[in-house]
């Protein structure tokens, strides 16, 4: 056990020992002049040394090693014990060994050393009283039981030190808990920002890809003289731009609030993209964030299909037997080969894999036997997306 920090000990408690030591020295010096001291030639030097040690013990002993500290406190106790039977008439002189025992309990990190000093002091006080009683039978002496009690303050001091240690540890624990809470709050805020950023990125990526495809289609139709169809494509591009604003707001709001059931969200998505949707069974109820993540996987898969296989047939299927949910998005081969490679940010499939990892689900994406592409998300059990649960892209 370590001694409590000086800064952690209340100022009032730090004043007790200096005040007691100074009062005892002063009152003993006053009583000394009234006489009644046994063997004054020996008692006076003992009183001076005891007073000096008592004042020295007021100072911090942190710079001393453990052995030097034990030796200094043992000497302080020994001097107080030897002075006890010689200065019976100076009543306050009896406080010196009690003060020495208390100081040992406060200043020593080792309980064993502090208790050893107190026990030896009690036995030494009894022995010193017996010896002085034999040498000066007429001099008044303290009763034997009083001399054996000089070491008791060590237990009070140790208890007080334990209390101070407990207070210091409680303050440190509270400070660490506060720092941990602030760190968790900062981490949660960063995770929340990342989630919102990912959702906004997905919404805008889907919308802008759709707008770009519609504008490319309008340009191609205009080049072939199909003005009405070209204007319709431009209008669809504008509608996508308007929808993207509201969808971005809904995406951010959906991070904190409940959303529609997954089948309803997929039906809306299918209607906007002119995609056939098939729902079999009754999908198990899942959390709002998990629903939102599955929806984003479907949206990203449809966007990729429109980008890389324009004009191909696209279908979605949601199977929900029992507590198992399987989402399948399939597109056939494009009706005619593309003349140029579609531009891609390269993060579509990575984003879908991240969402699957957050759900604890399995994502499979690859070429289909008919020459198209299939994305399958297999969610084996209902789950809620946790911001801290996601892993990196596989």
KAUR-V700606 format. One record per residue. N is the residue number from 0. RES is the residue in three letters. PHI is phi in whole degrees, -180 to 180 (999 if undefined). OMEGA is omega in whole degrees, -180 to 180 (999 if undefined). Layout:
n: (N;N)
res: (RES;RES)
phi: (PHI;PHI)
omega: (OMEGA;OMEGA)
This chain:
n: (0;1;2;3;4;5;6;7;8;9;10;11;12;13;14;15;16;17;18;19;20;21;22;23;24;25;26;27;28;29;30;31;32;33;34;35;36;37;38;39;40;41;42;43;44;45;46;47;48;49;50;51;52;53;54;55;56;57;58;59;60;61;62;63;64;65;66;67;68;69;70;71;72;73;74;75;76;77;78;79;80;81;82;83;84;85;86;87;88;89;90;91;92;93;94;95;96;97;98;99;100;101;102;103;104;105;106;107;108;109;110;111;112;113;114;115;116;117;118;119;120;121;122;123;124;125;126;127;128;129;130;131;132;133;134;135;136;137;138;139;140;141;142;143;144;145;146;147;148;149;150;151;152;153;154;155;156;157;158;159;160;161;162;163;164;165;166;167;168;169;170;171;172;173;174;175;176;177;178;179;180;181;182;183;184;185;186;187;188;189;190;191;192;193;194;195;196;197;198;199;200;201;202;203;204;205;206;207;208;209;210;211;212;213;214;215;216;217;218;219;220;221;222;223;224;225;226;227;228;229;230;231;232;233;234;235;236;237;238;239;240;241;242;243;244;245;246;247;248;249;250;251;252;253;254;255;256;257;258;259;260;261;262;263;264;265;266;267;268;269;270;271;272;273;274;275;276;277;278;279;280;281;282;283;284;285;286;287;288;289;290;291;292;293;294;295;296;297;298;299;300;301;302;303;304;305;306;307;308;309;310;311;312;313;314;315;316;317;318;319;320;321;322;323;324;325;326;327;328;329;330;331;332;333;334;335;336;337;338;339;340;341;342;343;344;345;346;347;348;349;350;351;352;353;354;355;356;357;358;359;360;361;362;363;364;365;366;367;368;369;370;371;372;373;374;375;376;377;378;379;380;381;382;383;384;385;386;387;388;389;390;391;392;393)
res: (UNK;UNK;UNK;UNK;UNK;UNK;UNK;UNK;UNK;UNK;UNK;UNK;UNK;UNK;UNK;UNK;UNK;UNK;UNK;UNK;UNK;UNK;UNK;UNK;UNK;UNK;UNK;UNK;UNK;UNK;UNK;UNK;UNK;UNK;UNK;UNK;UNK;UNK;UNK;UNK;UNK;UNK;UNK;UNK;UNK;UNK;UNK;UNK;UNK;UNK;UNK;UNK;UNK;UNK;UNK;UNK;UNK;UNK;UNK;UNK;UNK;UNK;UNK;UNK;UNK;UNK;UNK;UNK;UNK;UNK;UNK;UNK;UNK;UNK;UNK;UNK;UNK;UNK;UNK;UNK;UNK;UNK;UNK;UNK;UNK;UNK;UNK;UNK;UNK;UNK;UNK;UNK;UNK;UNK;UNK;UNK;UNK;UNK;UNK;UNK;UNK;UNK;UNK;UNK;UNK;UNK;UNK;UNK;UNK;UNK;UNK;UNK;UNK;UNK;UNK;UNK;UNK;UNK;UNK;UNK;UNK;UNK;UNK;UNK;UNK;UNK;UNK;UNK;UNK;UNK;UNK;UNK;UNK;UNK;UNK;UNK;UNK;UNK;UNK;UNK;UNK;UNK;UNK;UNK;UNK;UNK;UNK;UNK;UNK;UNK;UNK;UNK;UNK;UNK;UNK;UNK;UNK;UNK;UNK;UNK;UNK;UNK;UNK;UNK;UNK;UNK;UNK;UNK;UNK;UNK;UNK;UNK;UNK;UNK;UNK;UNK;UNK;UNK;UNK;UNK;UNK;UNK;UNK;UNK;UNK;UNK;UNK;UNK;UNK;UNK;UNK;UNK;UNK;UNK;UNK;UNK;UNK;UNK;UNK;UNK;UNK;UNK;UNK;UNK;UNK;UNK;UNK;UNK;UNK;UNK;UNK;UNK;UNK;UNK;UNK;UNK;UNK;UNK;UNK;UNK;UNK;UNK;UNK;UNK;UNK;UNK;UNK;UNK;UNK;UNK;UNK;UNK;UNK;UNK;UNK;UNK;UNK;UNK;UNK;UNK;UNK;UNK;UNK;UNK;UNK;UNK;UNK;UNK;UNK;UNK;UNK;UNK;UNK;UNK;UNK;UNK;UNK;UNK;UNK;UNK;UNK;UNK;UNK;UNK;UNK;UNK;UNK;UNK;UNK;UNK;UNK;UNK;UNK;UNK;UNK;UNK;UNK;UNK;UNK;UNK;UNK;UNK;UNK;UNK;UNK;UNK;UNK;UNK;UNK;UNK;UNK;UNK;UNK;UNK;UNK;UNK;UNK;UNK;UNK;UNK;UNK;UNK;UNK;UNK;UNK;UNK;UNK;UNK;UNK;UNK;UNK;UNK;UNK;UNK;UNK;UNK;UNK;UNK;UNK;UNK;UNK;UNK;UNK;UNK;UNK;UNK;UNK;UNK;UNK;UNK;UNK;UNK;UNK;UNK;UNK;UNK;UNK;UNK;UNK;UNK;UNK;UNK;UNK;UNK;UNK;UNK;UNK;UNK;UNK;UNK;UNK;UNK;UNK;UNK;UNK;UNK;UNK;UNK;UNK;UNK;UNK;UNK;UNK;UNK;UNK;UNK;UNK;UNK;UNK;UNK;UNK;UNK;UNK;UNK;UNK;UNK;UNK;UNK;UNK;UNK;UNK;UNK;UNK;UNK;UNK;UNK;UNK;UNK;UNK;UNK;UNK;UNK;UNK;UNK)
phi: (999;-105;-74;-68;-59;-63;-72;-82;-77;-57;-59;-61;-69;-71;-84;-61;-62;-60;-64;-61;-62;-66;-64;-65;-64;-66;-69;-65;-63;-68;-66;-62;-69;-85;86;83;-88;-83;49;-57;-62;-92;-68;-65;-59;-63;-64;-63;-64;-62;-66;-62;-65;-62;-71;-65;-70;-69;-71;-64;-108;-65;-74;-81;-69;-62;-66;-65;-65;-62;-64;-64;-71;-66;-65;-61;-66;-63;-65;-65;-67;-67;-76;-55;-79;-85;-120;-62;-68;-85;-56;-69;-64;-67;-75;-55;-66;-64;-66;-65;-65;-64;-64;-62;-66;-83;-93;-95;-73;-90;-65;-61;-67;-64;-68;-63;-63;-66;-66;-64;-65;-63;-65;-65;-65;-64;-67;-64;-64;-67;-65;-65;-63;-73;-76;-133;-61;-83;-78;-67;-134;-73;-65;-60;-69;-69;-68;-74;-94;-64;-88;-61;-58;-62;-70;-64;-66;-64;-62;-65;-66;-62;-64;-66;-62;-63;-65;-62;-64;-65;-65;-64;-63;-65;-65;-66;-64;-66;-65;-65;-63;-65;-65;-64;-64;-64;-64;-63;-64;-66;-64;-64;-63;-63;-64;-63;-61;-65;-65;-63;-61;-67;-63;-67;-61;-64;-66;-66;-64;-64;-62;-61;-64;-66;-68;-61;-65;-62;-65;-67;-66;-66;-65;-96;82;-98;-63;-62;-66;-66;-64;-63;-65;-65;-64;-65;-64;-64;-62;-63;-63;-66;-64;-64;-64;-65;-69;-63;-64;-66;-64;-67;-66;-68;-68;-118;-122;-70;-112;-67;-58;-56;-58;-67;-63;-68;-65;-62;-63;-65;-65;-66;-105;53;-118;-79;-119;-123;-118;-119;71;-119;-57;-65;-68;-128;-68;-63;-69;-66;-59;-63;-67;-62;-60;-67;-62;-63;-63;-66;-64;-67;-63;-63;-64;-66;-77;-96;-137;-63;85;-79;-75;-124;-136;-127;-140;-121;-107;-135;-73;66;-106;-119;-121;-128;-107;-125;-117;-129;-131;-80;-69;-64;-61;-144;-60;-77;-79;-131;-73;-70;-75;-147;-78;80;-113;-61;-67;-62;-62;-65;-67;-63;-66;-62;-64;-63;-84;71;-104;-116;-115;-121;-138;-179;-67;-97;-58;-84;93;-93;-143;-130;-118;-129;-109;-113;-105;-72;-155;-59;-149;-116;-71;-114;-59;-92;-96;-65;-121;-73;-68;-97)
omega: (179;177;-177;177;177;-180;-177;-180;-180;-178;179;180;180;-179;-172;-176;179;-178;180;-178;-179;180;-179;180;-178;-178;177;178;178;180;-177;-176;-179;177;-179;-180;178;180;-177;-179;178;-174;-177;176;177;180;179;-180;180;179;179;179;180;177;180;-179;176;-177;175;-179;-175;-178;179;174;-178;-179;180;179;178;-179;-179;-180;176;178;177;178;-178;180;178;179;-179;-180;-174;-178;-178;-176;-179;-178;175;-169;-177;178;179;-178;-175;-180;176;178;178;179;179;179;178;179;-179;-170;-176;178;-178;176;-177;180;-179;-180;178;178;-180;-180;179;178;179;179;179;179;178;-180;180;178;180;-179;-179;177;177;-178;-180;-175;-177;-178;178;-179;175;177;-174;-178;178;179;179;-178;-175;-178;-176;-179;180;-180;177;-179;179;178;178;178;177;178;179;177;180;178;179;-180;179;179;179;179;179;179;179;178;179;178;178;178;178;179;178;178;178;179;179;179;178;178;179;177;180;180;180;178;179;-180;179;178;-179;-180;-178;178;178;-176;-178;176;178;178;180;179;180;178;175;179;179;179;180;180;179;178;179;178;-180;-172;-177;179;178;178;178;178;177;179;177;178;178;179;177;179;179;-180;-177;179;179;-179;176;178;180;-180;179;180;-178;178;-176;-177;178;179;175;174;-176;180;-180;178;-180;177;177;179;-180;179;-179;-176;-179;-178;177;179;176;177;179;-179;178;-179;179;179;178;-177;-178;-178;177;176;-180;-179;178;179;-180;177;179;-179;-180;179;178;179;179;180;179;-178;-173;178;-177;180;-179;176;-179;180;174;179;178;179;-179;177;178;-178;-180;-180;178;176;179;175;-176;171;178;178;178;-178;177;-177;177;-180;179;180;178;177;-178;176;179;-177;-178;-179;177;179;178;179;177;180;177;179;178;-179;-172;-175;178;178;176;180;-179;-179;178;180;-177;180;178;-175;-179;173;-178;177;-177;179;-171;-178;177;-179;175;179;177;-177;-177;-173;-174;177;-179;180;179;999)
